[in-house]
Amino acid sequence: MNGPNPSVNGAPPAPAGDTHPLRWRILTLLAIAELLAMSTWFAASAIGPQLGIRWNLSASEIGWLTAVVQLGFVLGTAVAAVLNLADVVPSRVLFAVSAFIAAGANAALLWTTSYPQALASRLATGFALAGVYPPAMKMISTWFRARRGLAIGSIVGALTVGNAAPFLVRSIPGAGETQVVVATTIAALVAGIIVALLYHDGPYLFPARPFSWGLVGAVFAERRWRLATAGYLGHMFELYSARTWVPVFVAASLVAAGVPPGPHRESTAGFVGFLAIAIGGIGCVWGGLVADRRGREWLVNVSLAASGACAILIGFTFGRSLALLVPVALAWGFFVIADSAQFSALVTEAVPPHAVGTALTIQTSLGFLLTMVSIQLVPPVAHAIGWRWAFVMLAAGPVFGIAAINKLVRVTRQTAAR
């Protein structure tokens, strides 16, 4: 069996304890860099309503401001996977250079004069971020083994808060398009500087290997990788649709509740959207702690079940008081991302050490490719039946994910018994 012994439901792995004195400092440093760099992801989405008014965009076209970032990320991860970049290029270099490119592509939004130009800027941003997210998970895995679930969970949690950051900037009274773009651009630049100057790999370094055309095929041949990735796809079907459209759902709910138009309504919708995304950072850390104690598969099943339930329940709060809507939105934001890092941790334990970077890159590439479909499914459903029940279909993702992870548990037990 490749890699460390994986967790089986209720029985997490027990590698030797992490002891390096710098591990928590490096985790903090890398989490801050991840938060700052990934703030560029939703920069255009946070100002989507303003761009929509400027260029007379439909809801679907506004959705493409997010979906095209996913497309760029998919293209970037596909190139990285084929070229084995995550396993050939030093992670510190790959992360820093990619963060700088993302900053430049994000800044281009300030000079766009048309919708196609904005899409090109977002495509380039997503492409660059493919060199930030997967490498960060590999980087922190070189510092942690016994607490790898918590470590990767913290990185994904930082990413989650970073994703929410543009909505926080937008919710500040008087903040507009320029402030959001400038703030996220500077953040990405600082992220690249932090990693370039302060990061170095830890004691559990994954062995380097020369380029190999066959590495992608070797990853796909691992059955446990395929099952972990299938669970991840169920998770991703729900995740980015929720992040993209919850702020719009909140705005529509405020309209249905009779809240008058104006800056207050826009700020309220933006701030609730920020909270619903940002709370996922806490969810990721909680998920990492629980996964290291109870097992990754157990945590994944609980999180998928809870988030799927929230996708259904939030419809019952539509047009009602924020006192009803906000708790459900926060619960959804908490659980919808709490398991994300554990799919990545499962992958690090399912493939040979020399293929970890490529395996993570392929997994995230497939997941974000799927989000391009699920994000675009929501607007036509909302148009047909209204925003109240537009999210119900997203519960199909957790159902599929739970089935895949339960199969992974059975396969892992069979393998361990041999």
Long-range contacts (C-beta under 8 A, 24 or more apart in sequence): 1-415, 1-416, 2-222, 2-350, 2-351, 2-352, 3-348, 3-349, 3-350, 3-351, 3-352, 3-353, 4-145, 4-349, 5-349, 5-416, 6-224, 6-296, 6-346, 6-349, 6-350, 6-412, 7-291, 7-295, 7-296, 7-297, 7-349, 7-412, 8-295, 8-297, 8-409, 8-412, 8-413, 8-416, 9-295, 9-297, 9-298, 9-409, 10-294, 10-295, 10-298, 11-295, 12-149, 12-291, 12-292, 12-293, 12-294, 12-295, 12-296, 13-349, 14-146, 15-145, 15-146, 16-145, 16-146, 17-146, 18-143, 18-144, 18-145, 18-146, 18-147, 20-143, 20-202, 20-203, 22-143, 22-202, 23-143, 23-144, 23-202, 26-140, 26-143, 26-199, 26-202, 27-140, 27-143, 27-144, 27-151, 27-154, 27-155, 29-194, 29-195, 29-198, 29-199, 30-136, 30-139, 30-140, 30-155, 30-158, 30-195, 30-199, 31-154, 31-155, 31-157, 31-158, 32-158, 32-191, 32-194, 33-95, 33-99, 33-136, 33-191, 33-192, 33-194, 33-195, 33-199, 34-132, 34-133, 34-136, 34-155, 34-158, 34-159, 34-162, 34-191, 35-158, 35-159, 35-161, 35-162, 35-165, 35-187, 35-191, 36-162, 36-187, 36-188, 36-190, 36-191, 36-194, 37-95, 37-98, 37-99, 37-102, 37-129, 37-132, 37-162, 37-187, 37-188, 37-191, 37-192, 38-129, 38-132, 38-133, 38-158, 38-159, 38-162, 38-163, 39-162, 39-163, 39-165, 39-166, 39-183, 39-184, 39-187, 39-188, 40-102, 40-103, 40-105, 40-106, 40-125, 40-129, 40-184, 40-185, 40-187, 40-188, 41-69, 41-125, 41-126, 41-129, 41-162, 41-163, 42-66, 42-69, 42-163, 42-164, 42-165, 42-166, 42-167, 42-243, 42-277, 43-106, 43-109, 43-125, 43-166, 43-180, 43-181, 43-184, 44-69, 44-109, 44-118, 44-121, 44-122, 45-166, 45-244, 46-166, 46-167, 46-169, 46-170, 46-180, 46-270, 47-166, 47-170, 47-176, 47-177, 47-180, 47-181, 49-251, 49-266, 50-176, 50-177, 51-115, 51-118, 51-177, 55-114, 55-115, 57-115, 58-379, 59-248, 59-379, 59-382, 59-383, 60-376, 60-379, 60-380, 61-115, 63-244, 63-245, 63-375, 63-376, 63-378, 63-379, 64-119, 64-376, 65-118, 65-119, 65-122, 66-122, 66-240, 66-244, 66-375, 67-371, 67-372, 67-375, 67-376, 68-119, 68-122, 68-123, 68-126, 69-122, 69-123, 69-125, 69-126, 69-129, 70-126, 70-240, 70-368, 70-369, 70-371, 70-372, 70-375, 71-123, 71-126, 71-372, 72-122, 72-123, 72-124, 72-125, 72-126, 72-127, 72-128, 72-129, 72-130, 73-126, 73-127, 73-129, 73-130, 73-133, 73-364, 73-365, 73-368, 74-126, 74-365, 74-368, 74-369, 74-372, 75-123, 75-126, 75-127, 75-130, 76-126, 76-127, 76-128, 76-129, 76-130, 76-131, 77-130, 77-134, 77-361, 77-362, 77-364, 77-365, 77-368, 78-365, 79-130, 80-130, 80-131, 80-134, 80-361, 81-216, 81-358, 81-361, 81-362, 81-365, 82-216, 83-211, 84-209, 84-211, 84-212, 84-215, 84-357, 84-358, 85-131, 85-357, 85-361, 86-134, 86-135, 86-138, 86-357, 86-358, 86-360, 86-361, 87-206, 87-208, 87-209, 87-215, 87-354, 87-355, 87-356, 87-357, 87-358, 88-208, 88-209, 88-210, 88-211, 91-135, 91-136, 91-138, 91-139, 91-201, 91-357, 92-139, 92-195, 92-196, 92-199, 92-200, 92-201, 93-196, 94-131, 94-135, 95-131, 95-132, 95-135, 95-136, 95-139, 95-192, 95-195, 95-199, 96-192, 96-193, 96-195, 96-196, 97-131, 97-192, 98-128, 98-129, 98-130, 98-131, 98-132, 98-135, 98-192, 99-128, 99-131, 99-132, 99-188, 99-189, 99-191, 99-192, 99-195, 100-188, 100-189, 100-192, 101-128, 101-131, 102-128, 102-129, 102-132, 102-188, 103-185, 103-186, 103-188, 103-189, 103-192, 106-181, 106-184, 106-185, 106-188, 107-181, 107-182, 107-185, 109-177, 109-181, 110-178, 110-181, 110-182, 130-361, 130-364, 130-365, 132-191, 133-159, 133-364, 134-357, 134-360, 134-361, 134-364, 135-357, 137-341, 137-344, 137-348, 137-360, 138-206, 138-348, 138-356, 138-357, 138-360, 139-199, 139-201, 141-204, 141-206, 141-348, 141-356, 142-201, 142-202, 142-203, 142-204, 142-205, 142-206, 143-202, 143-203, 143-204, 144-202, 144-204, 145-204, 146-292, 147-288, 147-292, 148-292, 148-345, 148-348, 149-287, 149-288, 149-289, 149-291, 149-292, 149-296, 149-299, 149-341, 149-342, 149-345, 150-285, 150-288, 150-289, 150-291, 150-292, 151-288, 152-288, 152-341, 152-342, 152-344, 152-345, 152-348, 153-284, 153-285, 153-286, 153-287, 153-288, 153-289, 153-291, 153-341, 153-342, 154-284, 154-285, 154-288, 154-341, 155-341, 156-284, 156-337, 156-340, 156-341, 156-344, 157-280, 157-281, 157-282, 157-283, 157-284, 157-285, 157-288, 157-337, 157-341, 158-281, 160-277, 160-278, 160-280, 160-281, 160-283, 160-284, 160-337, 161-277, 161-278, 161-280, 161-281, 162-187, 163-243, 163-277, 164-273, 164-274, 164-275, 164-277, 164-278, 164-280, 164-281, 165-274, 167-247, 167-270, 167-271, 167-273, 167-274, 167-277, 168-270, 168-271, 168-274, 168-278, 170-270, 171-267, 171-270, 171-271, 171-274, 173-263, 173-267, 206-353, 206-354, 206-356, 206-357, 207-353, 207-354, 208-354, 209-354, 215-355, 215-358, 216-358, 216-362, 218-351, 218-352, 218-355, 219-351, 219-355, 219-358, 219-359, 219-362, 220-362, 222-350, 222-351, 222-359, 223-411, 224-346, 224-350, 224-408, 224-411, 224-412, 224-415, 225-347, 225-350, 225-351, 225-359, 225-363, 227-404, 227-405, 227-407, 227-408, 227-411, 228-343, 228-346, 228-347, 228-350, 228-363, 228-404, 228-405, 228-408, 229-343, 229-347, 229-362, 229-363, 229-366, 229-367, 230-400, 230-401, 230-404, 231-300, 231-304, 231-343, 231-346, 231-401, 231-402, 231-404, 231-405, 231-408, 232-340, 232-343, 232-363, 232-366, 232-367, 232-401, 233-366, 233-367, 233-370, 233-397, 233-400, 233-401, 233-404, 234-304, 234-397, 234-398, 234-399, 234-400, 234-401, 234-402, 234-403, 234-404, 235-300, 235-304, 235-339, 235-340, 235-343, 235-367, 235-397, 235-398, 235-401, 236-367, 236-368, 236-370, 236-371, 236-374, 236-397, 237-370, 237-371, 237-374, 237-394, 237-396, 237-397, 237-400, 238-307, 238-308, 238-311, 238-336, 238-374, 238-394, 238-395, 238-397, 238-398, 239-336, 239-337, 239-340, 239-371, 240-368, 240-371, 240-374, 240-375, 241-371, 241-374, 241-375, 241-377, 241-378, 241-391, 241-394, 242-307, 242-311, 242-332, 242-333, 242-336, 242-391, 242-394, 243-277, 244-375, 244-378, 245-375, 245-378, 245-382, 245-390, 245-391, 246-272, 246-273, 246-276, 246-277, 246-329, 246-332, 246-333, 247-272, 247-273, 247-276, 248-387, 249-314, 249-318, 249-387, 249-390, 249-391, 250-276, 250-325, 250-329, 252-318, 252-387, 253-317, 253-318, 253-319, 253-320, 253-325, 253-387, 256-318, 256-319, 257-319, 257-320, 257-321, 268-322, 272-322, 272-325, 272-326, 272-329, 275-326, 275-329, 275-330, 275-333, 276-329, 276-330, 276-332, 276-333, 277-333, 278-333, 279-330, 279-333, 279-334, 280-333, 280-334, 280-336, 280-337, 280-338, 282-334, 283-333, 283-334, 283-335, 283-336, 283-337, 283-338, 284-337, 284-338, 284-340, 284-341, 286-334, 286-338, 287-338, 287-339, 287-340, 287-341, 287-342, 288-341, 288-342, 291-342, 291-345, 296-342, 296-345, 296-346, 297-346, 297-405, 297-406, 297-408, 297-409, 297-412, 299-338, 299-339, 299-342, 300-339, 300-342, 300-343, 300-401, 300-402, 300-405, 301-402, 301-405, 301-406, 303-335, 303-336, 303-338, 303-339, 304-339, 304-398, 304-401, 304-402, 304-405, 305-398, 305-402, 306-331, 306-335, 307-332, 307-335, 307-336, 307-338, 307-398, 308-394, 308-395, 308-397, 308-398, 308-399, 309-395, 310-335, 310-336, 311-391, 311-392, 311-394, 311-395, 311-398, 312-391, 312-392, 312-395, 314-391, 315-388, 315-389, 315-390, 315-391, 315-392, 318-387, 318-388, 319-388, 346-408
